[in-house]
Amino acid sequence: MAIHHPFSLFNIVHMDPYYIYRNGLTESFSNCKSFNVIGSLSCFEDLERLLSAKEHINVVLCEIYDASCNIAEGIKIIRRMIKKYPQISFILLTSIDNDAILMQCGAHNHFLKKMQIKSLIKIISQIKNRCVYFPAYNAIERELTDTELSILISFCHLHEIKEVGMANNFTYNYVSHIKRCIIKKMALKNNFGFLRLIVFIKNNNILSL
């Protein structure tokens, strides 16, 4: 899929739950005359509201979680936005150092927050100055289905297969099957690996950092 950016000003929206980081990034972009930060937001809800109201947004930089949504819930929201706004370049700028998780979002690229701001500006400038080809959303290798992602989200809030099944109106055997699919696609090896993933998701959010 080719994405063209014909506008002289490059419109950027940034979402991060931490004010200090969000403010610092906005200030850095203000020194770039061709960049225009039209939104610096703290949550997915505000981001989705802005995207539905504004036109000519070129790039969205976002964290994979906010104060209300954990990592798995963030994946679901980011997927939805990417499908709804294919003309926008979505880039994860995150504290989560786990490629297997980040690739589930289907974002055009992802970078850790610890990267130098000069490097980030250079990358975004390259997107602005040329036609960029990104892989199709459905080409992600080992992508979790929507059902598998919903089950993963449920496991982040519930503990037992029976509870997850009741919450999603699925049988015990079906949830067990979905859990095995998640383990295989995420290369978790076994149930212990799955448990470690759940703990990782629950421990990496705004409330625990």
C-alpha positions in Angstrom: 0.0 0.0 0.0 1.5 3.4 -1.0 0.9 6.4 1.2 1.3 9.9 -0.3 1.7 13.0 1.7 1.1 16.0 -0.6 0.6 18.7 2.0 3.4 21.2 2.7 2.8 20.9 6.5 3.1 17.4 7.9 0.3 17.0 10.4 1.2 14.8 13.4 -0.9 13.5 16.3 0.8 12.1 19.4 -0.8 10.0 22.1 1.1 9.1 25.3 -0.3 8.7 28.9 2.7 10.5 30.4 2.5 14.3 30.3 6.3 14.9 30.7 7.2 12.7 27.7 4.2 14.0 25.6 5.1 17.7 26.3 8.8 17.1 25.5 8.1 15.5 22.2 5.7 18.2 21.2 8.3 20.8 22.0 10.9 19.0 20.0 8.6 18.9 16.9 7.9 22.6 17.3 11.5 23.2 16.2 10.8 21.5 12.8 9.0 24.1 10.6 7.5 21.4 8.3 5.9 19.5 11.2 2.6 20.6 12.7 1.5 18.8 15.9 -2.3 19.1 15.8 -2.9 16.9 18.8 -1.0 15.9 21.9 -3.3 13.5 23.8 -3.2 11.2 26.8 -5.6 8.4 25.9 -7.1 6.3 23.1 -10.5 7.7 23.6 -9.3 11.3 22.8 -7.2 10.0 19.9 -10.2 8.2 18.2 -12.3 11.3 18.7 -9.8 13.6 17.1 -9.2 11.2 14.1 -12.9 11.2 13.4 -13.1 15.0 13.5 -9.9 16.1 11.7 -8.8 15.6 8.1 -5.3 15.6 6.6 -3.6 13.8 9.5 -0.4 12.3 8.2 1.2 10.5 11.1 -0.1 9.1 14.5 2.6 8.4 17.1 1.1 6.4 20.0 1.9 4.3 23.0 0.4 0.8 23.1 -1.5 1.5 26.4 -3.1 4.3 28.3 -4.6 4.8 31.8 -7.7 2.8 31.0 -6.4 0.1 28.5 -3.7 -2.5 29.0 -1.4 -3.6 26.2 -3.8 -6.3 24.9 -6.7 -3.8 24.8 -4.4 -1.2 23.2 -3.6 -3.7 20.4 -7.3 -4.1 19.7 -7.9 -0.3 19.5 -4.8 0.4 17.3 -5.9 -2.4 14.9 -9.3 -0.8 14.6 -7.9 2.7 13.9 -5.4 1.3 11.3 -8.3 -0.4 9.4 -10.5 2.7 9.7 -7.8 5.2 8.6 -5.6 3.5 6.0 -4.3 6.8 4.7 -2.6 7.6 8.0 0.8 6.3 9.0 0.6 4.7 12.5 3.9 4.5 14.4 4.2 3.0 17.8 6.5 5.0 20.1 6.5 2.8 23.2 8.2 1.7 26.3 7.3 -1.9 25.6 10.4 -3.8 24.3 8.7 -6.9 22.9 8.5 -7.3 19.1 6.1 -10.3 19.3 3.6 -8.1 21.1 4.2 -4.9 19.1 3.8 -6.7 15.7 0.3 -7.7 16.7 -0.8 -4.0 16.3 -0.2 -4.0 12.6 1.4 -0.5 12.9 3.6 0.7 10.1 6.6 0.7 12.4 7.5 0.8 16.1 10.3 2.4 18.1 11.3 2.5 21.7 10.9 5.8 23.5 14.6 5.7 24.5 15.6 6.4 20.8 17.1 9.8 20.2 14.6 12.5 19.1 16.9 13.4 16.2 16.5 9.9 14.9 12.7 10.0 15.2 12.5 13.3 13.4 14.7 11.9 10.6 12.4 8.9 10.2 9.3 11.0 10.0 11.0 13.4 7.6 11.7 10.4 5.3 8.0 9.5 5.4 7.1 13.1 4.5 9.5 13.4 1.6 8.8 10.3 -0.3 6.2 7.7 -1.1 6.5 5.0 1.5 5.4 1.4 1.0 4.1 -0.4 4.1 3.1 -4.1 4.3 -0.6 -4.8 4.2 -2.3 -5.0 7.6 -3.3 -8.7 7.0 0.2 -9.7 6.1 1.4 -9.8 9.7 2.9 -13.2 10.3 1.2 -15.1 13.2 -1.4 -12.4 13.7 -3.9 -13.2 16.4 -7.5 -13.2 15.2 -10.0 -10.9 16.8 -11.4 -13.8 18.8 -7.9 -14.8 20.0 -7.2 -11.2 21.0 -10.5 -10.9 22.9 -9.7 -14.1 24.8 -6.2 -12.8 25.6 -7.8 -9.6 27.0 -10.2 -11.7 29.1 -7.3 -13.6 30.6 -5.7 -10.3 31.6 -8.8 -9.7 33.9 -9.8 -13.2 34.8 -7.8 -16.2 35.9 -9.5 -19.5 35.0 -10.5 -20.9 31.6 -14.0 -21.5 33.0 -14.4 -17.8 33.9 -13.1 -16.6 30.5 -15.5 -19.0 28.8 -18.5 -17.7 30.8 -17.5 -14.1 30.1 -17.3 -14.7 26.3 -20.1 -17.2 26.1 -17.6 -19.9 24.9 -17.2 -23.5 26.1 -14.3 -24.6 28.2 -12.9 -26.7 25.4 -13.1 -23.8 22.9 -11.3 -21.4 25.2 -8.6 -24.1 25.8 -8.2 -24.4 22.0 -7.9 -20.6 21.6 -5.4 -20.5 24.4 -3.3 -23.1 22.6 -3.5 -21.1 19.4 -2.3 -18.0 21.2 0.6 -19.9 22.7 1.6 -21.2 19.2 1.3 -17.9 17.4 3.1 -15.9 20.1 5.8 -18.6 20.4 5.2 -19.0 24.1 6.0 -22.7 24.1 3.7 -23.7 27.0 1.3 -22.6 29.7 4.0 -21.1 31.8 5.0 -18.9 28.8 1.4 -17.9 28.5 1.2 -17.0 32.2 4.4 -14.9 31.8 2.8 -13.0 28.9 -0.3 -12.2 31.0 2.0 -11.0 33.9 4.0 -8.9 31.5 0.9 -7.3 30.1 -0.5 -6.6 33.5 2.8 -5.2 34.9 3.4 -2.9 31.9 0.8 -0.2 32.2 0.5 3.4 33.5 -0.5 2.2 36.9 2.5 0.1 37.5 5.3 2.1 35.9 
